[in-house]
Structure formats: C-alpha cells, structure tokens
Amino acid sequence: MDDYLRAVDWESLQGPYGPASDVPTLLQTLRSQDSAARAEAEEQLEDHLQDQGLVEEPAAAAAPYLIDLLADQEAPDRLVAYRLLRMILDCVELYESPRPASDVPTLGELASQRSDWWLSRSPEWRRHGGYQRPVTAAGHAAAYAAVRAGVPTYLQVLQNPDPGLRLGMAHLLAAFPQEWATMSPVLAQRLSVETDPAVAAEMCIAAGLAGQPSDGAIVDAVRQWRGNADRLLHRAALIGLVRLLPAPDTALLAELADCLMDPVEDWESQAGVLVNAVASALGGLTANSVPPLAGLLLERMRVPDPHRHDFLALRLLLGLAFPDGPLPDGAAFDDLSPLQQEVVRVVIDARLLRQGPMMPRAIGECNLPNTEEALAAWCAGQPRSAT
C-alpha cells in the first residue's frame, strides 16, 4: 500500500489543520511494532480524519489503507484499523437512506417526511425562502463509499479466530444494507458455528439493521439464538428476526416493544445501544407489515414511568397511526380514525408532552396541537387556533 499512499495527492486534501500531508506517515505508523507509536498515530489520525464529529476530506483517501491493514494477518494490531473505520462511519452524515428504494415508505421514512413537513412550515425557514431537505455532502458520500468498498474484507475477517475482530466486522457490516445479498450467506454460516455470545449478538443485530425479508439459512441461523438464556443475545436475535421475517409474530413484536421502552440512564451503555438498535430495526419496516405493533406500543405507553422516555416509541407509533402524513389543516378530533384518537388520548393521559422538547415537536409534525392544554381542548371539540 505504500504505492497507494504515494499516488494520493494528500496536499490537495484539506483536514481540520490544513493539507493532509501528515496522514500517510501516520497511516504507515499503524504498522509499527511499537505499541506507543501506534497509539499516538491513531489518536492523531482521529483528529485528521474528522472534526467535531464530522468526516473531513482525508477520510475517504485513508479508508483503502485501513481496509488493507485490516486484511493484513501480519499487522501488529488489526483492531486499530477497525476502530478508525468505525470512527469514519460514525462521522458520516447521510441524508439518503442506504437501503434499496421501496414503493411503500418505512416507518423511519415516514418520520423523516413528517419532519420535513414541519420544517417547511417553520416561520424561520419561510423567512429564508423555504425549507429544502439537505443532501449528503460529497465528502461524506465518498467516505461512506470508501468504507463500503471493504465489505469483502469484512466478510473475510469475520472468519478470524479473534472474537474482537469478528465483533468489529459485524458492527461494520450493519451499515451496508445494499450488500445484504453478499453478506447474508456468510453471516448465516458464521452464526451457525459462533460460540461467543457477544459476537453472535452483534451479528444478529447486523441482520436486523442491514437485512431484508429472507428465508432459508440466515433465518434459521438467527432463529437458533431466540430464547437463549443470555438476555442480550435473545433480544439481539429478535432484532434480527424482525427484519428477516416477512410477517413477524406478535410475541416477537411484544418483546421488542418491551425492550424499546426499557428505561435507559446512559444511551452509550449496552442497554442504550440495544434500544436504539430496536428502534432502527423497527423503523426499517412498513406500517402494513406489523399490524399488531401499534396496539402493543399503546398498551405500554398507557402506563407512565418517570424513568422512561417514550420518544422512540412515539415516533414509530405516529408512523403506524398516521401513515398518510400530517392531518389536513382544519381537521377535527372526530375526523380521526379510532387508532389516531387513541394515540391522542394516550399522549394526554400519560402526559407525554412533558417528556422533553422532542415530544411536542413529534406531535406537531402530525399537524396536531402540541401543548397539553391545546390538545385537550381540541379533543373536546374546540377548534384549533391558527398557527
């Protein structure tokens, strides 16, 4: 890869500190036998490849070298390549879904559409000529594509005896649903023989985040972990199956609803990561593919818990109840469907609008009154005030 490093015009790539002229030397240092030198190079690369959580130009150019390092069985530390690739992915801002386009919007896409509608009516945006949904910046798209090019390597390293490497590869693969046809048989084979519970859980979650309705080996491989005594692994299998099964069963959806509404104190913790994975997996489904889910979420939200935050559940529930988007201006409570009316009642009775600023906005995105007083008055038949 030294020839590759020499071929890149690093001086033309701008990072947080100017031209990325130091990056090739830092990348080469990752192969040093000196662990302190590797650690220092990794720390400096983190500063060169991103700034304040967003990727910089050199990230896309660095990714091929990192992928090659990851594949190098003689490298002193292959996990350093994984950590930097993961950092690049974490700092990429994508505004377009990486999933293949579908005729029916997913619950996640419906949430994005409601948000766009809300912003388009914002007085602030109107003063600036109207709202336009942002598109992915060229540098971010290039960085994502550069890391995606490593999928064949990630699948190869997924066979490695080191559980740390296998865990890392499963995490990277979850970001590339476009590669599902390629990764599905490899995940199925690995899951059928995996012995490390944490690795098996990460592979099941990868299936839940990147998977598409499937049958055969991959479904059987994920299903074998359902009911495992390890609670995390059992729930990870449910996350995988909800994306793989064309019609997830009600018991599976009920357990995921429980998981989604677990109180979380630290969103960086294992519990927080799992709840976010559940929300992402369910957000990739369409409203008509999980008809029992609305009732399951409503049942749980009727019982308030001061330690719980219901935003992720509410966002999914609104997609299930308002699949056609925000209500038309002037709509009355009596115009709502029974499910929509029940959602509004739960919002009032469980005092969900008190759970932080995102809750009123989520309700407002459906063109509903988004304060407790206004929503209660509207339900009682009083016309909504003009906004």
VMD Tcl script that draws the C-alpha trace (Angstrom):
set ca {
  {0.00 0.00 0.00}
  {2.99 2.33 0.03}
  {2.48 2.88 -3.71}
  {-1.13 3.83 -2.98}
  {-0.05 6.36 -0.36}
  {2.42 7.93 -2.80}
  {-0.24 8.10 -5.53}
  {-2.68 10.14 -3.44}
  {-2.29 13.91 -3.60}
  {-2.52 14.42 0.15}
  {-1.58 18.09 -0.12}
  {-4.82 18.75 -2.00}
  {-6.95 17.14 0.72}
  {-7.98 19.55 3.44}
  {-8.36 18.38 7.02}
  {-9.05 20.34 10.23}
  {-5.45 21.55 10.30}
  {-4.96 22.26 6.61}
  {-3.43 19.94 3.97}
  {-3.37 16.27 4.99}
  {0.36 15.91 4.39}
  {0.90 14.11 7.72}
  {-1.75 11.46 7.13}
  {0.28 8.96 5.03}
  {3.08 8.81 7.62}
  {0.57 8.36 10.41}
  {-1.13 5.54 8.48}
  {2.20 3.77 7.98}
  {2.94 4.10 11.70}
  {-0.11 1.94 12.41}
  {2.05 -0.99 11.24}
  {4.82 -0.18 13.72}
  {5.85 -2.81 16.25}
  {5.94 -0.02 18.86}
  {2.52 -0.02 20.56}
  {3.02 3.51 21.93}
  {3.80 4.82 18.44}
  {0.68 3.11 17.08}
  {-1.47 4.60 19.82}
  {-0.12 8.09 19.13}
  {-0.69 7.69 15.40}
  {-4.26 6.50 15.98}
  {-5.00 9.49 18.19}
  {-3.61 11.93 15.63}
  {-5.48 10.25 12.79}
  {-8.72 10.67 14.69}
  {-8.04 14.41 14.68}
  {-7.07 14.48 10.99}
  {-9.97 12.42 9.63}
  {-12.83 14.15 11.46}
  {-13.62 17.43 13.12}
  {-16.33 17.87 15.74}
  {-17.90 14.57 14.78}
  {-18.00 15.07 11.01}
  {-15.66 13.44 8.48}
  {-13.05 15.50 6.67}
  {-11.70 15.09 3.13}
  {-8.76 12.81 4.04}
  {-11.11 10.15 5.48}
  {-12.11 8.70 2.10}
  {-8.47 8.53 0.99}
  {-7.38 6.88 4.25}
  {-10.06 4.15 4.16}
  {-8.42 1.89 1.50}
  {-5.20 1.79 3.53}
  {-7.14 0.95 6.69}
  {-9.03 -1.82 4.88}
  {-5.73 -3.26 3.65}
  {-4.32 -3.11 7.18}
  {-7.40 -4.90 8.48}
  {-6.82 -7.70 5.98}
  {-3.10 -8.00 6.81}
  {-2.63 -11.05 9.02}
  {0.93 -9.91 9.80}
  {-0.14 -6.49 11.11}
  {0.66 -5.99 14.82}
  {-2.83 -4.64 15.59}
  {-5.67 -5.05 13.13}
  {-8.24 -3.71 15.55}
  {-6.78 -0.22 15.19}
  {-7.91 -0.30 11.55}
  {-11.38 -1.35 12.64}
  {-11.60 1.45 15.19}
  {-10.65 4.10 12.66}
  {-13.02 2.72 10.01}
  {-15.80 2.70 12.58}
  {-14.96 6.29 13.52}
  {-15.23 7.31 9.87}
  {-18.64 5.65 9.57}
  {-19.83 7.23 12.81}
  {-18.85 10.67 11.49}
  {-20.54 10.30 8.09}
  {-23.78 12.25 7.77}
  {-26.10 10.55 5.27}
  {-29.40 12.20 4.37}
  {-30.47 9.50 1.91}
  {-31.31 6.02 3.11}
  {-28.71 3.43 2.10}
  {-31.50 0.87 1.74}
  {-32.79 -0.04 -1.71}
  {-35.77 2.13 -2.63}
  {-39.24 0.76 -1.91}
  {-42.70 1.73 -3.17}
  {-44.02 1.83 0.40}
  {-42.27 4.17 2.86}
  {-40.88 2.67 6.03}
  {-41.74 3.95 9.49}
  {-38.38 5.72 9.54}
  {-39.02 7.36 6.19}
  {-42.47 8.47 7.35}
  {-40.83 10.14 10.36}
  {-38.43 11.98 8.05}
  {-41.31 13.11 5.85}
  {-43.20 14.47 8.86}
  {-40.08 16.32 9.97}
  {-39.65 17.86 6.51}
  {-43.28 18.99 6.56}
  {-42.82 20.57 10.00}
  {-39.69 22.44 8.94}
  {-41.32 23.62 5.71}
  {-43.94 25.45 7.79}
  {-41.43 26.98 10.19}
  {-41.51 30.80 10.18}
  {-37.72 30.78 10.41}
  {-37.37 28.74 7.23}
  {-40.06 30.80 5.47}
  {-38.04 33.94 6.19}
  {-35.12 32.29 4.43}
  {-37.03 31.31 1.31}
  {-38.44 27.96 2.38}
  {-37.09 24.64 3.56}
  {-35.19 22.22 1.35}
  {-34.14 18.85 2.65}
  {-30.33 18.68 2.81}
  {-28.44 16.24 0.64}
  {-25.38 14.27 1.59}
  {-22.19 16.26 1.09}
  {-19.77 14.88 -1.49}
  {-17.06 14.26 1.10}
  {-19.42 12.29 3.31}
  {-20.71 10.22 0.39}
  {-17.11 9.49 -0.66}
  {-16.12 8.42 2.85}
  {-19.13 6.10 3.14}
  {-18.42 4.57 -0.28}
  {-14.75 4.08 0.60}
  {-15.61 2.17 3.79}
  {-18.33 0.21 1.96}
  {-15.69 -0.99 -0.53}
  {-14.21 -3.01 2.31}
  {-17.24 -5.32 2.67}
  {-15.44 -8.32 1.06}
  {-12.60 -7.83 3.57}
  {-15.02 -7.54 6.50}
  {-16.67 -10.80 5.48}
  {-13.28 -12.50 5.23}
  {-12.15 -11.22 8.64}
  {-15.48 -12.33 10.10}
  {-13.97 -15.83 9.96}
  {-11.00 -14.82 12.16}
  {-10.39 -16.70 15.43}
  {-10.14 -13.40 17.32}
  {-13.62 -12.62 18.73}
  {-12.74 -8.92 18.91}
  {-12.20 -8.82 15.16}
  {-15.38 -10.79 14.47}
  {-17.35 -8.42 16.71}
  {-15.94 -5.40 14.88}
  {-16.71 -6.81 11.45}
  {-20.32 -7.48 12.38}
  {-20.64 -3.89 13.54}
  {-19.23 -2.53 10.26}
  {-21.42 -4.77 8.09}
  {-24.59 -3.44 9.74}
  {-24.04 -0.13 7.94}
  {-24.36 -1.58 4.42}
  {-27.84 -2.94 3.67}
  {-27.05 -2.63 -0.07}
  {-24.67 -5.57 0.38}
  {-27.21 -7.87 2.01}
  {-27.19 -10.45 -0.80}
  {-23.42 -10.79 -0.40}
  {-23.24 -10.80 3.38}
  {-26.32 -12.92 4.15}
  {-24.79 -16.37 3.41}
  {-21.58 -15.51 5.26}
  {-23.48 -14.29 8.32}
  {-25.61 -17.43 8.22}
  {-22.55 -19.68 8.12}
  {-20.79 -17.81 10.93}
  {-23.85 -17.65 13.16}
  {-24.34 -21.39 12.84}
  {-20.94 -22.05 14.45}
  {-20.38 -18.95 16.59}
  {-19.55 -19.65 20.23}
  {-19.02 -16.15 21.61}
  {-22.35 -14.69 22.84}
  {-21.32 -11.05 22.29}
  {-20.24 -11.76 18.71}
  {-23.41 -13.73 17.96}
  {-25.48 -10.86 19.35}
  {-23.68 -8.31 17.16}
  {-24.21 -10.47 14.07}
  {-27.92 -10.82 14.85}
  {-28.18 -7.05 15.25}
  {-26.36 -6.61 11.93}
  {-29.07 -8.76 10.34}
  {-31.69 -6.53 11.95}
  {-30.11 -3.32 10.69}
  {-28.98 -4.43 7.22}
  {-31.26 -7.37 6.48}
  {-34.21 -7.73 4.18}
  {-37.08 -10.25 4.30}
  {-35.35 -13.58 3.71}
  {-35.72 -17.29 4.12}
  {-33.53 -20.31 4.49}
  {-30.15 -20.40 6.19}
  {-29.95 -16.85 7.53}
  {-33.38 -17.05 9.18}
  {-32.54 -20.41 10.73}
  {-29.14 -19.13 11.89}
  {-30.63 -16.12 13.68}
  {-33.63 -18.06 15.00}
  {-31.38 -20.54 16.83}
  {-30.43 -17.76 19.27}
  {-34.02 -16.83 20.10}
  {-34.81 -17.99 23.60}
  {-31.15 -18.05 24.62}
  {-30.55 -17.76 28.36}
  {-28.37 -14.71 27.68}
  {-30.97 -11.92 27.66}
  {-28.92 -9.67 25.41}
  {-28.40 -12.43 22.87}
  {-32.07 -13.38 22.93}
  {-33.12 -9.79 22.25}
  {-30.48 -9.41 19.55}
  {-31.99 -12.44 17.80}
  {-35.40 -10.77 17.95}
  {-33.92 -7.64 16.34}
  {-32.53 -9.80 13.54}
  {-35.73 -11.73 13.00}
  {-37.98 -8.68 12.86}
  {-36.20 -7.60 9.68}
  {-35.87 -11.08 8.18}
  {-39.38 -12.43 8.70}
  {-41.98 -11.14 6.20}
  {-44.60 -11.25 8.97}
  {-43.03 -11.05 12.47}
  {-45.15 -12.83 15.08}
  {-46.93 -10.91 17.82}
  {-44.84 -12.43 20.63}
  {-41.66 -11.21 18.93}
  {-43.07 -7.71 18.47}
  {-44.27 -7.63 22.09}
  {-40.78 -8.39 23.39}
  {-39.24 -5.75 21.14}
  {-41.83 -3.23 22.39}
  {-40.76 -4.09 25.95}
  {-37.12 -3.59 25.03}
  {-37.84 -0.32 23.23}
  {-39.47 1.08 26.35}
  {-36.89 -0.03 28.88}
  {-35.70 2.93 31.00}
  {-32.20 3.95 29.86}
  {-29.92 6.06 32.06}
  {-26.89 6.06 29.74}
  {-27.51 5.95 25.98}
  {-23.89 4.92 25.40}
  {-24.41 1.83 27.56}
  {-25.23 -1.65 26.28}
  {-28.90 -1.07 27.16}
  {-28.96 2.22 25.26}
  {-27.31 0.70 22.20}
  {-29.84 -2.14 22.23}
  {-32.84 0.22 22.47}
  {-31.52 2.27 19.55}
  {-30.99 -0.92 17.54}
  {-34.60 -1.96 18.20}
  {-35.84 1.47 17.07}
  {-33.70 1.32 13.91}
  {-34.81 -2.21 13.03}
  {-38.49 -1.40 13.54}
  {-38.02 1.88 11.68}
  {-36.99 -0.11 8.63}
  {-40.40 -1.79 8.47}
  {-43.56 -0.58 6.76}
  {-46.75 0.15 8.66}
  {-48.67 -2.64 6.91}
  {-46.03 -5.29 7.73}
  {-46.51 -5.15 11.53}
  {-50.22 -4.53 12.22}
  {-50.04 -5.62 15.90}
  {-47.27 -3.15 16.78}
  {-49.46 -0.09 17.29}
  {-51.59 -1.83 19.91}
  {-48.53 -3.20 21.68}
  {-46.92 0.23 21.92}
  {-50.15 1.87 23.08}
  {-50.63 -0.76 25.78}
  {-47.21 0.05 27.24}
  {-47.46 3.80 26.89}
  {-50.71 3.85 28.85}
  {-48.65 3.03 31.95}
  {-46.35 6.01 32.56}
  {-42.89 5.51 34.02}
  {-40.96 8.58 35.23}
  {-37.67 6.84 34.41}
  {-38.66 6.09 30.82}
  {-38.52 8.26 27.73}
  {-41.10 7.33 25.11}
  {-39.83 9.38 22.16}
  {-38.54 6.47 20.06}
  {-41.74 4.50 20.66}
  {-43.94 7.51 19.94}
  {-42.18 8.24 16.65}
  {-42.87 4.68 15.48}
  {-46.44 4.81 16.75}
  {-47.14 8.03 14.85}
  {-45.99 6.36 11.64}
  {-48.35 3.47 12.29}
  {-51.28 5.77 13.12}
  {-50.64 8.50 10.52}
  {-49.22 6.62 7.50}
  {-50.66 9.25 5.14}
  {-48.75 12.05 6.83}
  {-49.87 15.12 8.80}
  {-53.56 15.90 9.18}
  {-55.02 18.49 6.82}
  {-55.45 21.98 8.25}
  {-58.78 22.37 9.98}
  {-59.17 18.68 10.86}
  {-61.28 17.97 13.96}
  {-60.81 15.25 16.55}
  {-63.90 13.46 15.21}
  {-62.23 13.25 11.80}
  {-59.53 10.97 13.19}
  {-59.53 7.19 12.87}
  {-60.09 5.19 16.08}
  {-56.36 4.43 16.26}
  {-55.44 8.09 15.80}
  {-57.90 9.11 18.50}
  {-56.45 6.55 20.88}
  {-52.92 7.81 20.25}
  {-54.01 11.36 21.07}
  {-55.73 10.22 24.28}
  {-52.61 8.36 25.41}
  {-50.45 11.41 24.71}
  {-52.73 13.42 27.00}
  {-53.36 10.82 29.72}
  {-49.70 9.74 30.00}
  {-48.53 13.38 29.83}
  {-46.05 12.53 27.12}
  {-45.68 16.18 26.12}
  {-43.82 16.75 29.39}
  {-41.01 14.38 28.42}
  {-38.85 16.98 26.73}
  {-38.82 19.26 23.68}
  {-38.82 16.45 21.11}
  {-42.25 15.19 22.18}
  {-44.20 18.38 21.35}
  {-42.42 18.56 18.03}
  {-43.27 14.91 17.22}
  {-46.95 15.66 17.86}
  {-46.78 18.93 15.92}
  {-45.32 17.06 12.95}
  {-48.70 15.35 12.60}
  {-50.39 18.78 12.50}
  {-51.84 18.19 15.96}
  {-51.92 20.83 18.72}
  {-48.69 20.26 20.61}
  {-49.34 21.60 24.10}
  {-51.35 19.73 26.72}
  {-53.94 22.48 27.03}
  {-54.44 22.98 23.31}
  {-54.56 19.25 22.57}
  {-57.11 18.60 25.34}
  {-59.28 21.49 24.17}
  {-59.11 20.26 20.58}
  {-60.19 16.77 21.67}
  {-63.13 18.34 23.48}
  {-64.33 19.82 20.21}
  {-62.85 23.30 20.35}
  {-61.37 24.39 17.03}
  {-57.62 24.54 16.82}
  {-56.07 28.01 16.90}
  {-54.35 29.25 13.78}
  {-50.56 28.90 13.79}
}
mol new
graphics top color blue
foreach p $ca { graphics top sphere $p radius 0.5 }
foreach p [lrange $ca 0 end-1] q [lrange $ca 1 end] { graphics top cylinder $p $q radius 0.2 }
display resetview
